[in-house]
Amino acid sequence: MTVDEYLADKKPEAVELFHRFAALVEACGPSEVVPRKSIVYWRRDRIWAGAFCNGKKLELNIDLLREVDHPRNLAVIPHTKQVLTHRMRITELDQLDDSIAALLRESYTEVGPGTRNLGR
C-alpha cells in the first residue's frame, strides 16, 4: 500500500491535515514511510510517529520517553517499559504548531533510533 492509496478515500479536510503533519515529520530528517490499511507510520530503526484520518480529523501517535501534558492529548499509553505513545487529535491546521513539531523532533531523536540500549 502507498500513502496515496491510504488517502484515496479520506475526507479532504483530513487529507490536508495529514499532509501538514507529514511535512512536520519530514522536517525532522529521513525516515521510512510505512503505510498500512488503517494508519501511516514513520520509522527509523523503530516506529516513532503515526497518523490516521478519522472523518474530518487527524489522529496522531507520537512516541516519547516521557509523559507530556498537551492540550491535543486523547490518551498516553505505555507502549513498552520506556516508550509512551501520545495519542492526539487534530481538527484544525493551526493545531499542527511548534509544540507538535517539537514533540516530533524529540521522538525522532530519542525514540526513532531505537530504545533497546537505553538505561543499560
N, C-alpha and C positions, 0 to 999 in steps of 0.2 A: 504494500500500500504506500502511496505517496501522500504528501501533505495536501496537494491539490485534490486528490481523491477523498481524503478525510473531510476537507472543507466543502466539497461539491454540493452537499445537500443542507448545509448550515445556513442559518439566517444571516443576512448581510451585516446586521449590527454586530453580531458575534464574530464574524469573519474580520471585520475592521478591528475589533479589539484584539483578536488573535494576531493579526499582522503587526500591530503595535507592540504587543508582548514579545513576539518573535524578534523584532528589531532590538528590543532591550536585551534579550538573551544573546543575540548575535554580537552585540556591542561588548559582551564580556570576554569574548575570544572564541577560538574554534571549538566546536562540539559536533558530535554526530546527531542528526535529527532522526528520531525513531518514531515514525507514525504507526499507530495501532488503530484498530477499528473504533475505539471509544476515546482515545487520548493521543496526544503527541508529546513525546518525551525528548529531552535533550540530555546527552550523555558524553562524558569524558571517559574516565575509567569506570565511572558508575553514573547512574542517572542522578541528576541534581535538580532538574526542573521539569514541569509538565504543564500542559494546558488542554482544556477541552471546552467545547461550546455546549452551552446548556440554554436552549432557547435563544434569547437575545443577549444572554450574559456569557461571560467567560469565567471559568473556574480554573484556578491555578494550584499547582503543587510546587512549593519551594522547600527544599530540604536544607536544614541548618543544624548546627551542632549545639544550638541553644534555643530556648523558647523566646519568641518575640511577641510582644503585645502590639498588635497592629489593628487599625480600625477595619481592615478588609478581612480579617481572620474569620473563618467559619469554625475551624477546629485546628488544634495542634495535636498531631497523632504520633506517638512513638513508632518509628519505622524499624529501628534497630536499637541496641543499647545506647548508642551515641547519637543517632540521627533522628531529628524530629521533623516530620512533614507538616508544613504550614499550608493548610487548605484555605484559599482565599476566593472571594467572589468579586468580580469586576463588572460594573454595569455602565460605566462611562469612560471615555478615553482619558480624561484628566485624572482618573484614579490610577492610571499606569504612570506614576510620577517618580520623582527622585528617590522616594522611600522604597518603592518596589525595585527600582534599578539598583539601589544599594544592597538590598537583600539578595538580589540575583548575583551581584559581584561577590558577595560573601559566600554564597552557596557554590558558585563556580570555583572559587579559590580553595575553600575549605572542604567541601564535600565532593565536588567533581573529580578530584584526583584519586578518590577512594579513601576509606577511613579505617582499613584493617590494621594499620600500624600505628594509629593514634593511641597515645597513652601507654605505649609499651616501653 
